[in-house]
Amino acid sequence: MSTFRYVAHDLEGGKQAGTIDASTLVSARYALVSRQLTVDSLKERKSFKEFELTRKKIKLQDIANLSRQLSAFLRAGIPIIDAIETIAEESDKQMKTMLGELASSLRAGEPFSEAIAALHENFPSYYPGIVRSAELSGRLDVVLEQLASYIDRDLATRGKIKSALMYPVILLIMTVIVVIVLVGFVLPKFKNFFKGFGAKLPLTTRMMLKAGDLFTNYWWVLALGVALIVVFGVPYAKSKRGRFARDRLTLRLPVIKEVVRASVVERFCRILSAMVQAGVPIADAMNAAIDSTDNQVFVQQLIPASERMLRGEGLARPLGETGLFPPMVVQMMRVGEETGTLDQQLQISADYYENQLGTKLERLTALFEPVMIVVMGVVVGFVAVALVSAMYGIYNQSAIK
């Protein structure tokens, strides 16, 4: 039994707040509704031992596994509530809690799609809409298997991106470490060595030593700068305005913009294809596909395009005029609208850009590696030239004396 804190209002509009004991969140909401209360907010009140700094979200791979398991149970003729309870027995605590809430909602008479929508933070945005259409068509077992396959492909694409960027990121970190070690530890030792000779040092050496002084004497300024970036920069980067600025920048950078565009177009086409194929209304399908892009530049352009589509202008023309989709994709959409094969044309486009994404990632990695090596070489080379020229100057001045 858990305790939930709620804020609600009654039929007369009076506000009420308090706590209620229930086994699940759904049960607590049902109990409040039975009191003729409209729930404004409902959250579990945890003890100090149960408090978590960050709420854990169920992994997308676990959702794919759940979809595939439910599909197998339904094909075997097992009722969905029994299937959920059976899966919950062998799940971890977090998954078991979510499955318990799903089962409670189903026992209360809610459709499976509505039960999922109530737990939307654990499922992709397109998931409830596809499941809702599958329930109407009686193809829930087939659609759940398709959802599992799509999530697997999405995770595989994300894995390719992470793997391709891993080596460049390691090179970048190593470059930063080399600079810190040279400026913070190596240069101060040479400063005392040069002072002992009292010789006039070359410009490159003086510049290098000055940089070392700034690092060693004013390191707290750098630390303060990093702290300010974390305190103010991270919240800004997570805000809608900050994400828009980030996404706009990535869509303008050479080479990187091609990778980002291919990734977003592939995901948009694949999700829209899956939802159209499942019979989801085009308005709901567009909303879910827009949310899935996770790119604010695309979102801001696609929302007006979606509104134009609902006014009867079709899909290909509004999307083409955004300038975000390649002409090939727009042409495929136009063919799909004219021939009634929109889902197939979108699937073909998604497959094409999935292959393109792999090629563009390889190109990005191939370009990034030599750039980072050149940067490291310039830094190390500058230090080496500064030190050698200083020693050579000291030797010449000593020889003259």
N, C-alpha and C positions, 0 to 999 in steps of 0.2 A: 504494500500500500504506500502510495506517495502523496505528498501534499502539494497542491497547486494554488498559486495566487492568481486571483482573477479581478478584472474590472468589467462591469456590465451595467446595463440600464434596463429598467422594467418597462411595462407597457405604457406607463404614464410619462416615461422619459427620465425618471429619477435614477441617479447614478448610485451604484452599489459596488463595494470593493470588499474583499475578504479572502479567505482560504477555504479550500474544499479538499477532502481526502478521497482519492480514487485510485484504481489500479493502473489506469493509463490516461493519457491526455484526452483520448476520444471519450472515455467513460466520464471524465470530469466535465467535458463540454456537454455531453448528453444529459448529465444530471442538472446542469445549470439551465439548459434549454427546457427541461421538464418543469422547472420552476417558473417558466414563462419569462426568462431573462434573455436578453440579447447580449452575447459575449463580445466585448471590445478587445480584451487581451486576456490571454491565459498562458501562464508559464509555470513550470515546475519549480518549487522552492527547494533548493538543495541545502544540505548541511555543509559545514566547512570542509569536512573530509571528502565530500563528493564534488566540491567546487572545482571547476576546470577553467584555467585561464583562457583557453581557446576551445570552442566547441568542435568536437571531432565530427567530420562528415564522412558518411559511408563512401567507400571507394567505388569508383565507376566500374572497376572489374568485378566487385561483389554484386553490383546491380546486374551486370551481364550474366554472371553465374546464376543469380536468382531467377532471371528471366528464362534461362535455358532449363533450369530445374522445374520451374512451374509449367513450362511447355511440356516437358516429359510426363509430369504427373497428370496434366489435363488430357493428354493423348491416351493415357492409360485408364481414363475414366474416373479418376479420383477427384472428389469435390475440392474446390479451390481452398476452402477453409482448412480442410484436413491436410492439403498439400502444404499450406503455409505453416501450420503447426508442426508438421513433420520436419520441414526444413529448419524451423526455429530451434528444434531440439539439438541440432548439431552446429548451430551458429554461435558466434561470439556474442558478448553481452550487448554490444551496440546494435548489431543486426537483430538479435533476439528481441530487443525492445521495440524496434521498428516493426518487425513482423507481428509482435503482439498487438500493436496499435492497428495494423492492417486487419488482423483477424477480428478485433473488437468492432471495427467499423463495418466489416462484412456481416457480423452477427446482428448488428443494429439495423441491417437492411440496406446499407449503402452499396452502390455498385463498386466494382473493383477500381474503375477509373477515378471515381470520386474519392475513394479511400487513398489512392496514390496522390491525387491532387492536394489532399490535406497534408501530405508529407512531401511537398514539392521540393523542399530543400535537399532531399536525398536523391531525387531523380532528375534526369535531364529535362529541359523545358518541353521538349517534343513528346515525351513519354506518355503523359496522361491523354493527350489528344489522339494519339495512335491507338492506345488501348481502348478508348471510348468508341472509336469507329470499329474496332475489332469485336467489341461486345455486341454492337448492333448487327454486325454481319455474321456472328457466330464463328469467327475464325480466330479466337483468342489464342489457341495453342500455336497456330501457324505464325501469327504476328509476333508473339513473344519470342519465338525462335529467330525471326527476322530481326527483332530489336537486339537480341543478344549478339547476332552476327554483326550488326552495324556498330554496336558499341565496341566490339573486338577490333573492327577495322579502324575505328576512330582512335582507339588506344594505340594501335600499331602505328598509325600516322604520327601521333604525338611522340611515340617512342623514337621514330626516325628523326624527328626534329631535335629531340634532346640528345640523341647519340651524335648527330652531325655537329651540334654546337658544343659538345663536351670538350673536344680537343682544343678548339679556339679559346674557350673560357679558361682552360688550364694554362695555355700560353699567356693569356692576359694576366692571370694571377701571378705567374712566374715573373713576368716583366715588372709588375709592381713590386714584388718582393726584392728583385735584383736592385731596383732603384732605391728602395728603402735601405737595404744593406749598404750599398755604396755611399749614399749620402749621409746616412745616420751613423755608420760605424767605421767605414774605411777612411773616408776623407778627414775626419777629425784627427786621426793618428798621423796622417801625412802633414797636416797643418803644423803640428809641433816639430816635425822633422825639418820642414822647410824654414821655420823660424830660427832654428839653430844656426843656419848658414847665413842668415841676414841678406840673402841675395834678392834681387828684383825678379819677381816671377812673371811669366808670360800672361797675357790676357786670359787665355783659356783656363789656366791654372787658377787665376784669381776669381774667375767666374765660378769655377767648380768649388773652391773653398768658401766662397760667399754663400753658395747654395747649401753647403754643409752647415755653415753657421746659422743660417735661417732655420734649418731643420732641427738642429740641436738646441738652439736658444729659444726658439719660438714654437716648439712642438705642441705646446698647449693651444696655440692659435689653430693649428691644424686639427687637433682633437676637438676643439670647440666647433670648428667648421663642420666636421663630420657629425658631431652631435646635433647641430642645428639642421643639417640635411636630414638626419633620421627623424627628428622631432617634427619638422615642418614639411620636409620633402616627401616622406612616405605617406602621410595622410593626403597630401595633395595628389600624389601619384595614384592613390586609390579612389579619389573623387572622380565624378563624371567629367569635370573639366580637365583634370590631369590626365585621365585615360584618353580623352579626345586629343590632347596635345601630343601624348606619346604615340597614339595610333597614326596621327597625321604625319608625325616625324618619320615613323617607320615606312610609311607609304611614299616618302619622298627620297629616302636614302637609296643610292645606286645599289643594285644587286639585291639588297635586303628587301626592297619593295616588291620585287618579283616573287620572292619566297612568301612574303606575307599575303600578297594578293592570291597566289595559287592556293595557299592554305585556306583562306577565307572562302574563296569561290568553291573549292572542293567540298567544304563542309556545308555551305549553303545549298548547293545543288543536291548533295546526297540526302540531307534531311528533308528538303522539300520534295524530292522524289519519293522517299519512303512514306511521307505523310499523304501525298496525293495517291500513291498506290494503295494505301490502307483505306482510302475513302474519306479522309479528313477534309472538312470544308476548306476551300482555298484560303479564306480569311484566317482561320485558325492555323492552317499550315504555314502561311506567310509569317504570322506573328512568331511562331515557334522557330522558324528558320532564321528570322532576323535576330531573335534573342541568342541563338546558337552561334552566331558569327563572332561574338565577343570582341567586336571592333567598333568603336564609337563612330568612326568616320562612315563606315558602311551603314550602321544603324540610323544615323541622322539622314542619310540619303535614301535609305530603303523605306523608311516610314512614309514619307510623302509619295513614293512610288507605289507603295501598297494601297494608299488611299486612292490614287489615280486608277489602280487596277480595279478596286471595288466600284468605281464610278463607270466601269465598262470599257476602259481603254486597253484591256488585255494585260498580259504580263511582260512580254518581250519589249514592247516599246518603252514603258516607263523605266524598266531596269536598264535598258540600253542607253537612255538619256542621262542616267546618273554618271556615266563615264567610268564606272568602277568594274564593269564586267567586260571581258574580252569580246570582240565581235563574233567569234566562233560560238561562244556560249549563248549570246543573244539570238544568233541565227538558229541554233538548235532549239531554243525555247519557242521561237516563231514557228518552226516546223512542227514542234510538238503540239502547239495550240491549233494549228490548221488541220492536223491529221488525227488529233485526239490521242496522241501518244506522248503527252508531256512528261509523264513519269519516266518513260523509257529514255527520252532525249536527255532529261536531267541526269539519269543514271549514267549514260554514256559520257556526258560532260564531267561528272564527278570522277569516273574512272580515268578519264584522260588527264585531268588535273592532279589526280593522285600520283600518276606516273611522272608528270611534269614537276611535281613537288620534290620527288626524290632526285631528279636531275638538277634542279635549281639548288637544292641543299648541298649536293656534291660540288657545284660550282662555287657556292658561297664559302664552303670550307676550304676549297682549293685556293681561293683568293685571300682568305683571312690569314692562313698560315704564313705565307711569305711576308705579309704586311707586319705581323707581330714579330717575325724573325728579324726583319729590317729594323724595326723600332728598338728591339733589344740590342742589335748590333750597333746602332747609332749611339745609344746610351753608353754601352760598354766601351765603344770606340772613342767617344768623346773623353771619357775618364782616362783611358789609356794614353791618348794623345796629350792630355793635360799633364799627366804625371811624367811621361817621358820627356816632353818639352821642358818641364821645370827642372828635371834632373840634368838634362843636357845643358840648360842655361847655367845652372849652378856649377857644373863641371867647367864650362868655358870661363866663367868669372873667377873660379879658383885657379885655373891655369894662367890667366892674365896676371893675377896677384903673385 
